[in-house]
Amino acid sequence: MFSSKKDTNTERKLDMDRIPAHIAIIMDGNGRWAQARHLPRVAGHKQGMQTVKKVAIAASDLGVKVLSLYAFSTENWKRPATEVNYLMQLPIRFFATFVPDLVKHNVGVMVMGDITRLPGGTQQAVKDAIKDTADCDGMILNFALNYGSRDEITRAVRSIATEVQNGQLDSAAITEQTISDHLMSAPLGDLADPDLLIRTSGEERISNFMLWQIGYSELEFMPEHWPDFDGETLKRAIIDFQGRHRRFGGLVNK
């Protein structure tokens, strides 16, 4: 008789009492998804926008408290102008159609990154979404727009240096918490550091995303291109997360 190795991941069940509080996702593979279907890259970005909607609601329903999505990096400006221009329009289209659903699910919008460089219409769409969901106290949907972790850390160092120079802060009093408090994720408070970081499309790198915050995050690299990601894929990643032992550099009795 032939026997096969069972997939232990599918055998495990989701533990609703151990859902990661903060999940961060590097949404990769839109272009490759489109190219595999002989479509222009922008078709992948359009489909990826629909995936954001599905995954955001799925995460909220699971009880995730913060979902951080890497939407546009400081390095993405290097892409062809036509693609960048299309990407700049996506937040306008996304929020125009999705904010009512976010409010319905009690999801608040947060954005980290330098949005001052974004086109005026994109900036306004972001500001309106934040305002329109300000009373929502459920999950926080945190978009990283024109965000790069090295840029974030550089800005934090400059801010701290200025405070020291102005006599507002003693350099000897600078701690890890001081740095965390000056990062763009500071408004998230105790939830600033992701428990789980997911990257789609099979790539295994961080790409300048939340470098400080993911110091002890669990990393999950998944083969699906972002447009193929959904609530079930998210559950599979969480099940794998729940099967790990997080020791934070120490020892834990098993």
N, C-alpha and C positions, 0 to 999 in steps of 0.2 A: 504494500500500500504506500501511496505517496503522502507525505505530510508537509505542511507549510507552516512557517513561523507566523504566529498571530501578531497583529498590530496591537501592541499593548496600549497605545494611545487611545484607539477607538474603544478598547475594552473599559477604560477608566471613564467614570462619569464626572460631570461638572459638579464641583462643590460650591454651591451658592453662598456658603459662609466664608469662602476664601477667594473671593473675586479680587483681583488686584485693584487697588484704589486708583492708581494712575497708570494708564497705558499710553505709550508714545508710539507712533507709527511713521516710518519713512516710506512714503507711498511711491514705490518704484515700479517701473515697467509699463507705463502708459504708452510710450512710443513703440516699444517692442510688441505690445499687444496689438497695436494698430498695424504695424508693418507685417506681422504674421498673417493679417487678414487683408493685406494689400490695400490698406487704407492710409490716408495721411496721418502724421503723428498727432495732429490736433484732434482727430477723431478719438484717439486714445484718451486725451485729456478730457474731452467731453464725456466719455463713458466713465472716466475716473471720478468726475464730479458726481455722477449718479451713485457711484460706490460710496463716496463720502456720506451721502445722505443715508444709505442703507446701514452702513457700519455705525454711524453716529447714533441712530435710533436703537440699533441692536446693543451697543455698549451701554446706553442709558437704561434700557430694559433689564440688563444684567446687573445693574447697580454700580457700574464704574463711576467714579467721582470726577475724574479728569481724563479727557481724551485729547492728547496733543498730536497734531498732524503737521508734518513737514510739507508745507504747500508750495513755498517758493524760497529758494536759498539765495544768499548774497552772490553765489557763484552762477546762478541760473541766468544772470544778465548776459553771460557769454554765449547763450544760445542764439540761433538766427532771429532777427528782429520780428519776422512774421509770427514765429512761435511765441516769443515773449509778449508781443501785442495781444495774441489770443489768450495767453495765460492771465494777462492783466484784466481781461474782460470776464474771466470766469467767476471771480468773487461777486461781481455785479449780478450776473445771472443766477449764481448759487443763492445768494441771500435774498434776491427778489422773489424766488420761488419757495425757499425753504424756511425762512424765518417763522412763518405761521406754524409750521410743524415743530420747530424748535420750542416755540412758546407753549404749544400744546403738550409737549413732553417735558416742560419745565427745564429746558436746557439753556444755559447762558453762554454767550459768545465772548471769548477773550482772544486778543491778538498780541503776539510778541514779535518784535522785529522793528526795523526802521521803516515805518509806513510813509514817511515824508517823501521818499523817493518814488512812491507809486503814483500813477496818474491820478488826477483830481477825482475822477468818477469812481475809481477803485477805492481811494481813501474815504470818500463819502459813503460808499456802500458798507465799508467796514465799520465806520463810526455809527451809521444808522443801525446796523445789526447789533452792535454792542449796546446801544441805547434801547433798542426795541426788546432786548432780552434781559435788561438790567434787573428786572424784578424776579427773574427765574433763579431759584435757589437749588436746583437739582444738579445734574452733571454739568461740568464746565467743558465746552468744546473750544479748545485752545489751538488756534491756527498760528503756525510760524510762517510769517510772510516777510519777505526780504530779510530773512534771519540767517545768521551764521554764528556758531558758538564762539569762534575766536573773536569776532567782532563784539559779541555780547560781553565776553570776558575783558576785552580791551577797554570797552566803555566803563565797565565796573571798576577796573583798576584806576582809570582816569578820575572817576568820581570819588573813589576812596582817597586818592592822592590829593585831590583838591580839598577834601575835608581835613586831611592832615595838615596841608599847607595853611588853611584858614584857622587852624587851632580848634576845629570842631571834633577832632578825633586824634587820640594818641596812637602813634604807630605801634606801640607795644601792646595795644588793646585789640589789634586786628586779629580776628579769629576766622575759622571757616564759615561761621554763621554770618560774620560781617560781609564776606564775599557773597554768600548766598542772598543776603538782603539787598545787594546792589545789582543782582542779575535781573533779566527781564522776566524771569519766572517768579520773582519775589511775591507778586500778588497772590500766588497759589499757597503761600504759607507752608504748612507742614506737608502739603501735597505736591510740593514743587519737584521732588525727585521721582521719576517714573519707577514703578515696581517692575514693569515689563516693557521692553523695547522690541518692536516687531519691524522687520524690514522685508518687504515683498520682492518678488522677482528673482530670488536666488542669490542676489549679491550679498556679500558678507563684509560690509564696511559701514562706518558710522556717518561718513560724509559731513562732518562738521556740525552735527546735531546734538545739542544739549550735552556737550562733553563733560561739563562739571556735574550736571545733575544725574548722569547715568553711571556714576562711579560704582554703584553696587546694584544696578539694574540687571535683571535677567534678560538675556538677548535671545531672540527667536528669529531665525532667518527662514523664510518660507518661500517655496518655489513659485507660488501663484503670482502672476502679474497683478498689479493693483486692480484693474477693472474686473478681474475674476474673483477678487476677495469679497466675502460676504459675512453674514452673521455666523454661519456655521464654521467658516474658516477661523473667525475670531474665537469661537468657543474652543476649537481644536488647539489654538495657541495658548489659551488660558488653561486648558486641561494639562498641557505639557508643563506650563509654569507651575501648576499646583503639584506636579510630581517631583519638583526639585526641592532641595534643602538649602534655604538661604541662611548663610552663617555670618555674613557681613565681616569676614576676616577672623572670626572667632571659631569656637567649637560648640557644636550642639549635640546633646545626647539623642541618639536615634531610638 
